[in-house]
């Protein structure tokens, strides 16, 4: 009895937020650690707009020669939007998601893309020399300066934290090993990190070592989620994200960033049993795709509806895999002028708020439903008399 109690108490649990600049590979890392796709991933920055929690169950790994072992753990990984200076209401909402993720955490993974060039130390110059240098600044120099500004902004968040922060250098498969030491020296000179782990999330290199270091930072405690639960995200949110991923992948220029996806109707099948023909039941989903201008709407619809059809077809296949049913998917494109600058509209996009509104609507309709049933029964009784 005591032994069982000891094993249960040895469980390590906690929330681990993954933060970093846009396109550092945070969602790729989340998916790699979970062993399945939860967060949408594209090559475009700011793909992630809200924090996404993935629940990772890790069994005990016993001690062996050369292996210190690892405690049983439940790690709640929190993917976040890329850290950037907010300009629109959408940007502000995304950064609020980052701050919220940092409020309730036991440890933080600070993810850095090693393919970003380090800033080059410049020699002291006179004001005349500096002005002349600005005139002939190359595109590469401009990008390095912008990169340094983004790094500095990200580090400001890290330096305010009072929890262990693990520096994770991602995309090491894109660099020669000799280039890692200068990178490690650069970052460790800027902040004292609990650990420094080089990885490739894409090729799943260094992930076991990272998990060892993460678990070592977590306190002993009870599970936050059941063993078999992968995420706290509702299926309707995941479906909306799948549709947005296809828009990001299939459209270009400003269109993907000016697009929001809202589930307007979600009708689940009454039974999960197959029909007489052996076909799976159908989930009916109606979706509004919002954009900011008529020109963007035209691109999303495409010639004779070709683009919208392609978005719907590719999304439907993934959603069917998610739900385990057939899916009847209706897509509509609507124009909402400058919605990214509208605080009210941006807040309405929050899936947590959408769930609250859905629950309120169901609660309001419940008395009417009860009244309708009662009236129906009274009428049946009168008819019988």
N, C-alpha and C positions, 0 to 999 in steps of 0.2 A: 504493500500500500504506500509506504513512504517513498519507495523507489519510483513508482508511477507519478507521485506528486512531484518528485524532483525533476523528472523528465518534462512534465508540463510546465513547471516554473522556469526551466532552462530555455523555453521558447523565446526567441528574440523577435520583437515586433516594432514597427515604426513607419513613419512617413518619410520618404526620401524624394525631395524635389529636384528635378533636372532643369537647370537653367543655363542660358548661354545666348549668344547672339543669334539672329535669324540664320537659318540654313546651316547651323553647326552640326546637325544630325541628331537632335534630341528625340524626335519621333522614331527615327531609325533605331536608335539605341533602346528606346522603350520596347519596340516590337521585337528586337533581337533578344532582349533579356526575358521577355514573356514567352518567346518561342512561337508567337503567332501575331498576325497583324491586328492591331487595335487602333492605332493612330494613323490617319492618312499621311502619305509621304509623297512629295513631289520635289522637283529640282528648284522650285521657286521659293524665295524667302517669304516668311510670314504665312506659311501654309496653316500652321496651328493658330487658332484664334481663342481657344479656351483651354483651361487646364483639364487634363485627362488622367484619371487614376487607373492604373493597372495593378492587379493584386498578384504577387508572385509568391508561391509556396515553395520553400526550399527544405528538403529533408535533411536529417542529420548526416554529416559525412564524418565517419569515424577517423580517429587519428591513425596514421600509418607512418612508416619510415619516410622521412622527408616531407611529410604532409601533416600539418598541425590539426587538420580536421576543421569542421565548421558546425556551429550549432544549428538546430532546427530553427527556421525563421519564416515569418510572413512579412514580406517587404511590400509596402504600398508605394509604388513608383508614381510620381506625379509629373507628367509631361506639361510643359508650359509654352506659351508663345515666346517668340524670340525677343530678347531684351533690346529695346530701341527707344529713341526719344519720340514721344507721342506728338503727333501733329493734328490728327482728326479725333473725333469722339470714339471711333472704332479703335484707334491706336491707344487712347486712354483706357478704354475698356480692357484691351489686351494686356496692358501693363498692370492694370488692377488685378487681373487674373494671376500675374506673376507675383505681385505683392501678397495676395491671398494665399498662394501656395507656400510662400516663405513664412507666413505667420504660424501655420500648423505643420511643423516638420521636425524631425529628429536629426536629420543630416541632409546635406545638399551635395549634389554632383554639379560641379561647374564645368561645363563642356566647352572645349575650345577646338576650333577647326585649325589644324596645324598647317593647312595649305595657305592660310593668310600670312602674308609677309610681315615680318617684324619691323617696327619703325627703325630707321637708320639715324644714328646720332649725328647731328649736324655740328659743324665747327662754328664757333662764335663769329657773327658777322656784324658789320656796321648797318645802320638803317638803310643806307643807299644800296649796299650789297644785297640785303634782304629783299628790298623792293625789286631789284633787278632779277633776283632768283625767282621771284613769284611770277614774273612775266614769262619765263622760259620753263616753268615747272612742267614736267612730263605727266602723261596720264598715269603712269605707274607711281610717280611720287604723290600725285593727288589722291590716288586710291589708298596708298599707305597712310597718308595723313587722316583720311576718312576712317580707315580701319582702326587707327590708334584712338581716334575720338570715340568710336563704338566700344572698343576694349575698355577705355577709361570709364565710360558710362556703366558698363557691366560690372566692372570692379567696384564701383561705388556701392552697388547692392551687396556684393560679397563681403566687403569690409564692415558692413553694418550688422552682419549676422553673428550670433553668439553660439552657434552650433558648429560641429565639425563640417568642414568643407573639403571635399575630395576633388582635386584638379584632375580632370580626365582629358587627355590629349587625343582627339579623335582624327580619323583618316590617316593613320600612320602608314597605311599601305601605299599612300601617294607620295611618300617622302623616303629618301635614303636614311638608314639608321643613324648615320653620322650627323644628320641635321637635327636629331632629337635633343641632344645635350644642350645646344644653345637655346632651344625653346624652353626646356625645363629650367635652365638658369635664368632666363628672362622672366618667366612667370613666378618662380619662387622668390625672386628678388622683389616682387611687387606685393606679395601677401604670404602669410604663413599658412600653408595648407596641411590638413591632417594626413594626406597621402597624395602621391602623384602617380597616375596610372595611364600609360599609353595604350590605346586600343584602336581597333577598326570595327566599328559597329556594323558596317556593311558586310565585312568578311567574318564577323563574330570572333575576332582575335582579342585576347586579353579580358574577356568577359567574366570568366570564372574567378580570376584574381580580383577584378573589380567587385564582384559579389562578396568575396571573402572580406575585403576591406569595408564594404558597406555594412555587412552583418555585424562585424566587430564594433561598429559605432552605435548599434541599436541597443536599447535597454531591454531587459527581460519583461515580459508582460503577456497579456491575453490577446487573442486574435481580434482584429477589427472587423473582419469579414469572414463568412463561411469559407471552408477550404476550397470548394469548387467554384467560387465566384471570381470571375475574371476582372470585372470593372463595376463601377457604380453608375456608368453611363446607361441611360435607357436606350432601347433598340431604335426608337424613332430618331434620337440624336445621332446614333451611329449611321443610320440610313441617310440622314441629311448630309453628314460628313462625306459619305461615299459619293453622293451626287456632286458635292462641291469639289471633291478630288478629281472627278472626271472633267468638270468645267476647267479646273486648273491645268489639267493635262492636255485638253483638246483645244483650248482657246489661248490667244496670245495678247500681248500688249497690256492695256489697262483693264481689259474685261474681267479677268479672274479676280482682281483685287476689288472691283466695284460690284461684286456679286455676293448675294446672301441667299441662303436656302432655308425655306420655312416649310415644315410639314403642316398642311392644312387639314388633311383627313387621314385617319389611320384606322382601318377597319380590319380587325383580326378575324380569322375563320372561327366559326362556332365550335368546330371540332378539328383535331389534328389528324383524323383518320383519312385514309385515301378513299377516293370515290370508286364506283364500280369498275371504272376503266383503269384503276390502279394509279390514278394521278393524285399528286399532293394537293391539299387544300390551297386556297388563294387568299393572300393578304392584299387588300386594296389600299393604295396609297396615292393621295393627291398632294402635289408639291408646287409651291410658288417659288420661282427663281426671280429675285429682285435684282435689278441693275439701276444705274443712275441716269442713263440717257437713251434716247430712241435708237441711236446708232449702235449702242451696245446690245440692245434688244434684237436688232436686226442680225448682228453677228451670232448671238446665242441661238436664234431660230435657224439661221442659215437659209440658203437657197432652197425653196420649196420644203422648208422644215427639216433639211438634211442634218444640220448640226444638232438640233434638239433631239432628233431621233437617235443620233449616234450617242449623245449623252445618256439618254434614257435606256438604250439597249445595253451599253456597257455597265451602267450603274445597276440595272435590274439584275444582271447575272450575279454581281457581288452581293446585293441585298438578299437574293434568294439563298445564297450560301450562308449568309448571316442568320436568316430567319428559319431556314429549313422548310420553307413553303414555296409555292409559286407566288409570283408577285405581279399584280396588275398596277402599273405605274403610270400616272398621268402627270405631265409636266406643263406648267404655264409660266410664261415670262411676263413680269410686270415692271414698270418703271416707277421708281421712287426717287425723285430728284435729290441728289446730294445726301443720300441716306447715311453715309459714313460720318457726316458732320452733325447728324441729328441724334442727340442724346437719348431721346425717348425711343426712337426706332432701334438704336443699337442695344438698349437695355431690353427691349422686347425680344431680341434674338437669343438671349440667355436661356438655355434649355431648362435651367432650374426654375426660372420665372414662368416659362411655358407650362411646366408641369404643375406649378402652383395654380395657374389660371385654369388649367384643365380640371384639376381637383375641385376648384371653386365652382366651375360650371356644372360639373357632375353633382355637386352637393346642392346647388340651386335647383337643378332639374329633378332631384330625387323626390321632393314633396309632390311635384306635379305628376311624376310617374306613379307614385303611390295613390294619388287622388284619381288618376286615370284608371288604374286597376280597380279601385273601389267603385267608381262610377260604372265601370264595365260589368262588375259582379252584380251591382244593384239592378242594372238593366236586364241582365240575364235572369235574375230572380223574378223581376216584374213580368218578363216575357213568359216565364214558366208558369206564373199564376194565371 
